[in-house]
Amino acid sequence: MPPGKTSYVCLPCRASYKQPHPGHCAHVRVCPRCAEPLIHVGSAFAAPKRRDASAWRALSVLLHAGVRFHKSCCGGPGYRPRTLREVRERMVYAQTTGEPFAQVLVRRELP
């Protein structure tokens, strides 16, 4: 049986690659286009279209906040904002309530 695969992303190229899960001797994976390091995003990741700059900017904010797309016991990674407007709303909410930004990003609804 072949090993399971997971997604890696190159933000400058707006590209996603499926590669084997990192093992105990994980090495840094680099983008085949620009040779920059790839970011491990998880196996439940669905990449936006390359021309959708807004979605890639929102994804960049998520990844820099430490949010990833790993499968949970219920089948998926849960809610993730897909637009910059949703990210901005959650940023404002996090600043006003003092709740951690990464935690606010993955909430399904804001109160």
PETA-V975934 format. One record per helix or strand. SS is the DSSP state (H for helix, E for strand). FROM is the first residue (numbers start at 1). TO is the last residue. Records with the same first field share a line. If there is no record, write none. Layout:
SS=FROM-TO ; FROM-TO
This chain:
E=5-10 ; 15-20 ; 30-30 ; 37-37 ; 39-42
H=53-64 ; 84-97 ; 101-105
